[in-house]
Amino acid sequence: MIPSGACKSVRKMTDEIIDLLQCPNCGGELSRGLDCEGCGKKYSRTNEGIYDLVIEETGEDIERLDKKLVELIKEEGLEELQKREQKKRTKEMMQARQKWGVEIFELFKEIDGKVLEIASGPGGTTNRLIRENVKPIITDINLDVLRIKNDKMLEGGLNEDYYMAACDAKNIPIKDNTLDYVVSVGGLTNIPNTSRVISEIYRVLKKGGNVLASPMFVEEGSKSAEKARESGLEDGVIRENLENTLSDFDFEGYDIRVVSSAEGVKDDLNVLQTEGELQYYSILTAEK
């Protein structure tokens, strides 16, 4: 554990990840200094060791959703917001989330090899990915979210067992046919242009590579679905839309299973959630 008041943001790093990276703008090779040898774009790594690989012009749609969250976290603290959200949960919600959690985290035990987590957010599910022979690449489009998450992970004693990269899931900065697993808890629900995200996931996976995700579905015609359409998120939160998207890609097979459901409550950490409307906790698995 890092003592209170100590510098939490510095950790030991290696450059092994660079061999997996490519320019998110043109797909070109990146130098050790993170300059693209194709289009000439220049990227960077922060003092915390986080690779900043966001293409500025493509990040605006996500930033507008994340900005409020980051401001809330900075103002009130992540733990305080999480405690507030937990107090709002009904018994029905807690039971639904517990059932979902048991099932998806059991599947986490099967994950190995080269692993990418997309849209990780500030939560703690990433810790379950880190173990012997697994050194995940943790991504989110918002650099501040990753900094918050990095500090929390360092406080928990994790240091050399992960990489972090700020990037857009619609332009994943990873070479083709590279990864064994792509994981996302909630990411497909919160990223506009789901088809582009699935296309990128398919591209970076090796043959035989796997997807594990947990979309949160809402009912067609609900206020939640209307909010999703306003933000371009409907293909990730309406089951039929996501199934249609997945069918456009040559996966060996995919399965979407609703594990549980409960009525939502107003939640500062989830702008799409609408009080009183059913939300469906689901698990998506697919193989390339």
C-alpha positions as CSV (number, residue, x, y, z in Angstrom):
1,M,0.0,0.0,0.0
2,I,1.2,3.5,-0.8
3,P,1.2,5.6,2.4
4,S,-1.3,8.5,2.7
5,G,0.3,11.7,1.3
6,A,2.9,9.8,-0.8
7,C,3.2,10.4,-4.5
8,K,0.6,7.9,-6.0
9,S,1.1,8.7,-9.7
10,V,4.5,7.3,-10.4
11,R,5.0,3.6,-11.3
12,K,7.6,1.4,-12.9
13,M,7.1,1.1,-16.7
14,T,8.4,-0.8,-19.6
15,D,8.0,-0.1,-23.3
16,E,6.8,-3.6,-24.3
17,I,3.4,-2.2,-25.3
18,I,4.9,-0.1,-28.1
19,D,5.4,-3.2,-30.2
20,L,1.6,-3.7,-30.2
21,L,0.7,-0.1,-31.0
22,Q,-0.1,1.6,-34.3
23,C,-1.2,5.1,-35.2
24,P,-4.9,5.5,-34.5
25,N,-5.1,8.0,-37.3
26,C,-3.6,6.1,-40.2
27,G,-2.5,2.7,-38.9
28,G,1.2,3.5,-39.4
29,E,4.1,2.3,-37.3
30,L,4.9,4.4,-34.1
31,S,8.5,5.2,-33.2
32,R,9.7,4.7,-29.6
33,G,9.0,8.4,-29.2
34,L,5.4,7.8,-30.3
35,D,5.7,9.6,-33.6
36,C,3.8,8.1,-36.5
37,E,6.1,7.1,-39.4
38,G,3.1,7.3,-41.8
39,C,1.1,10.4,-41.3
40,G,3.5,12.2,-39.0
41,K,1.1,12.7,-36.1
42,K,2.8,12.9,-32.7
43,Y,1.6,11.2,-29.6
44,S,2.9,11.2,-26.0
45,R,3.1,9.4,-22.6
46,T,2.2,11.3,-19.5
47,N,4.3,11.4,-16.3
48,E,2.0,8.7,-14.9
49,G,3.0,6.4,-17.7
50,I,-0.4,6.7,-19.6
51,Y,-0.1,6.7,-23.4
52,D,-2.1,9.6,-24.8
53,L,-3.3,8.3,-28.2
54,V,-6.5,10.2,-28.7
55,I,-7.2,11.8,-32.1
56,E,-8.5,15.1,-31.1
57,E,-11.1,15.5,-33.8
58,T,-12.7,12.1,-33.0
59,G,-12.9,12.5,-29.3
60,E,-15.6,15.2,-28.9
61,D,-18.7,12.9,-28.9
62,I,-17.3,10.9,-25.9
63,E,-15.8,13.9,-24.1
64,R,-19.2,15.6,-23.8
65,L,-20.5,12.5,-21.9
66,D,-17.4,12.2,-19.7
67,K,-16.9,15.8,-18.9
68,K,-19.7,16.0,-16.3
69,L,-18.5,12.8,-14.7
70,V,-14.9,13.9,-14.4
71,E,-16.0,17.3,-12.9
72,L,-18.2,15.4,-10.4
73,I,-15.4,13.1,-9.4
74,K,-12.9,16.0,-8.9
75,E,-15.5,18.0,-6.9
76,E,-16.9,15.3,-4.7
77,G,-14.5,12.3,-5.0
78,L,-15.1,9.0,-6.6
79,E,-15.7,7.1,-3.3
80,E,-18.3,9.6,-2.2
81,L,-20.2,9.4,-5.5
82,Q,-20.1,5.6,-5.4
83,K,-21.4,5.5,-1.9
84,R,-24.2,7.9,-2.9
85,E,-25.1,5.7,-5.9
86,Q,-25.1,2.5,-3.7
87,K,-27.5,4.1,-1.2
88,K,-30.0,4.7,-4.0
89,R,-30.0,1.1,-5.2
90,T,-33.2,-0.8,-4.4
91,K,-33.2,-4.3,-3.1
92,E,-34.2,-5.4,-6.6
93,M,-31.3,-3.6,-8.2
94,M,-28.8,-5.1,-5.7
95,Q,-30.1,-8.6,-6.4
96,A,-29.9,-8.1,-10.1
97,R,-26.4,-6.6,-10.0
98,Q,-25.2,-9.4,-7.7
99,K,-26.5,-12.1,-10.0
100,W,-24.9,-10.4,-13.0
101,G,-21.6,-9.9,-11.1
102,V,-21.3,-13.5,-10.1
103,E,-21.7,-14.7,-13.7
104,I,-19.5,-12.2,-15.5
105,F,-16.7,-12.3,-13.0
106,E,-16.7,-16.1,-13.3
107,L,-16.1,-15.6,-17.0
108,F,-13.2,-13.2,-16.1
109,K,-11.4,-16.2,-14.7
110,E,-11.1,-17.7,-18.3
111,I,-9.3,-14.6,-19.7
112,D,-5.6,-14.9,-20.5
113,G,-3.0,-13.7,-23.0
114,K,-2.9,-10.2,-24.5
115,V,-6.0,-8.4,-23.2
116,L,-7.5,-5.0,-24.0
117,E,-10.1,-3.3,-21.8
118,I,-12.1,-0.6,-23.6
119,A,-14.0,2.2,-22.0
120,S,-12.8,1.1,-18.5
121,G,-14.2,4.1,-16.7
122,P,-13.2,4.9,-13.1
123,G,-14.5,1.7,-11.6
124,G,-12.7,-1.3,-10.0
125,T,-13.5,-4.2,-12.4
126,T,-10.1,-3.9,-14.0
127,N,-8.4,-5.3,-10.9
128,R,-10.0,-8.7,-11.7
129,L,-8.1,-8.8,-15.0
130,I,-4.7,-8.5,-13.5
131,R,-3.1,-11.8,-12.5
132,E,-0.3,-14.1,-13.6
133,N,0.3,-14.2,-17.4
134,V,-2.2,-11.3,-17.9
135,K,-1.0,-7.7,-18.2
136,P,-4.0,-5.8,-19.6
137,I,-4.0,-2.7,-21.7
138,I,-6.6,-0.5,-20.0
139,T,-8.2,2.2,-22.2
140,D,-10.6,5.0,-21.9
141,I,-11.0,8.1,-24.1
142,N,-10.8,10.4,-21.2
143,L,-7.3,10.9,-19.8
144,D,-8.5,12.3,-16.5
145,V,-10.6,9.1,-16.0
146,L,-7.5,7.0,-16.4
147,R,-5.5,9.2,-14.1
148,I,-8.2,8.7,-11.4
149,K,-8.2,5.0,-12.0
150,N,-4.4,4.8,-12.0
151,D,-4.2,6.5,-8.6
152,K,-6.8,4.1,-7.2
153,M,-4.9,1.1,-8.5
154,L,-1.6,2.3,-7.1
155,E,-3.3,2.8,-3.7
156,G,-4.3,-0.9,-4.0
157,G,-0.7,-2.0,-4.4
158,L,-0.8,-2.6,-8.2
159,N,2.3,-1.2,-9.9
160,E,3.8,-3.0,-12.9
161,D,1.0,-5.2,-13.9
162,Y,-0.9,-3.1,-16.4
163,Y,-0.7,-0.5,-19.2
164,M,-2.9,2.5,-19.7
165,A,-3.8,4.3,-23.0
166,A,-6.2,7.1,-23.6
167,C,-7.8,6.3,-27.0
168,D,-11.1,6.2,-28.8
169,A,-12.6,2.7,-29.1
170,K,-13.6,3.7,-32.7
171,N,-9.8,4.1,-33.5
172,I,-8.1,1.5,-31.4
173,P,-4.3,2.1,-31.6
174,I,-3.5,-1.7,-31.7
175,K,-2.1,-3.7,-34.7
176,D,-4.4,-6.1,-36.5
177,N,-4.8,-9.7,-35.3
178,T,-2.9,-9.0,-32.1
179,L,-5.1,-9.7,-29.0
180,D,-6.5,-12.7,-27.3
181,Y,-9.3,-10.9,-25.5
182,V,-11.2,-7.6,-25.7
183,V,-13.2,-6.9,-22.6
184,S,-15.6,-4.1,-21.8
185,V,-17.9,-3.8,-18.8
186,G,-20.4,-1.2,-19.9
187,G,-18.4,0.2,-22.8
188,L,-20.8,-0.8,-25.6
189,T,-23.5,1.0,-23.8
190,N,-21.6,4.3,-23.6
191,I,-19.8,4.7,-27.0
192,P,-21.5,6.2,-30.0
193,N,-21.3,4.4,-33.4
194,T,-21.3,0.8,-32.0
195,S,-20.7,-0.6,-35.5
196,R,-17.4,1.1,-35.7
197,V,-16.4,-0.1,-32.2
198,I,-17.3,-3.7,-33.1
199,S,-15.3,-3.4,-36.4
200,E,-12.3,-2.3,-34.4
201,I,-12.7,-5.0,-31.9
202,Y,-12.9,-7.6,-34.7
203,R,-9.8,-6.1,-36.4
204,V,-7.5,-6.3,-33.3
205,L,-8.4,-9.8,-32.2
206,K,-6.4,-12.8,-33.3
207,K,-8.2,-15.6,-35.0
208,G,-9.8,-17.5,-32.2
209,G,-9.7,-14.4,-30.0
210,N,-12.7,-13.6,-27.8
211,V,-14.9,-10.7,-26.8
212,L,-16.4,-10.4,-23.3
213,A,-18.8,-7.5,-22.7
214,S,-21.7,-6.6,-20.6
215,P,-24.2,-4.3,-22.4
216,M,-27.0,-2.8,-20.4
217,F,-30.1,-3.0,-22.4
218,V,-33.2,-0.8,-22.2
219,E,-36.6,-1.3,-23.8
220,E,-37.5,0.2,-27.2
221,G,-39.8,3.1,-26.8
222,S,-38.6,4.0,-23.3
223,K,-37.2,7.4,-22.2
224,S,-33.8,5.7,-21.7
225,A,-33.9,4.6,-25.4
226,E,-34.8,8.2,-26.4
227,K,-31.8,9.5,-24.4
228,A,-29.6,6.9,-26.0
229,R,-30.7,8.0,-29.5
230,E,-30.0,11.6,-28.7
231,S,-26.4,10.6,-27.9
232,G,-26.0,8.1,-30.8
233,L,-25.9,5.2,-28.3
234,E,-29.0,3.2,-29.4
235,D,-27.1,0.4,-31.1
236,G,-25.4,-0.5,-27.8
237,V,-28.5,-0.3,-25.5
238,I,-31.2,-1.9,-27.6
239,R,-30.7,-5.6,-28.0
240,E,-32.0,-6.0,-31.5
241,N,-29.8,-3.2,-32.8
242,L,-26.7,-4.8,-31.2
243,E,-27.6,-8.2,-32.7
244,N,-28.0,-6.6,-36.1
245,T,-24.6,-4.9,-35.7
246,L,-22.8,-8.1,-34.7
247,S,-24.3,-10.1,-37.6
248,D,-22.4,-7.8,-40.0
249,F,-19.1,-9.3,-38.8
250,D,-17.7,-12.8,-39.4
251,F,-17.6,-14.0,-35.8
252,E,-17.5,-17.8,-35.4
253,G,-20.4,-17.3,-33.0
254,Y,-21.7,-14.8,-30.5
255,D,-24.2,-15.1,-27.6
256,I,-26.1,-12.4,-25.8
257,R,-27.7,-13.5,-22.6
258,V,-29.8,-11.3,-20.3
259,V,-28.8,-12.3,-16.7
260,S,-31.2,-10.2,-14.7
261,S,-33.2,-7.0,-14.7
262,A,-34.4,-4.2,-12.4
263,E,-36.0,-0.8,-12.5
264,G,-33.3,1.9,-12.6
265,V,-32.9,4.9,-10.3
266,K,-31.4,8.4,-11.0
267,D,-27.6,8.0,-11.0
268,D,-25.0,10.7,-11.4
269,L,-22.5,8.1,-12.7
270,N,-24.9,6.9,-15.5
271,V,-26.5,9.7,-17.4
272,L,-28.6,7.3,-19.5
273,Q,-30.3,5.7,-16.6
274,T,-34.0,6.7,-16.0
275,E,-35.8,6.2,-12.8
276,G,-38.5,3.6,-12.8
277,E,-37.6,2.1,-16.2
278,L,-36.4,-1.5,-16.6
279,Q,-32.7,-2.1,-17.4
280,Y,-31.4,-5.5,-18.4
281,Y,-28.0,-6.7,-17.1
282,S,-26.5,-8.8,-19.9
283,I,-23.4,-10.7,-21.0
284,L,-22.1,-10.8,-24.6
285,T,-19.5,-13.4,-25.6
286,A,-18.1,-13.8,-29.2
287,E,-15.2,-15.5,-30.9
288,K,-13.4,-14.4,-34.0
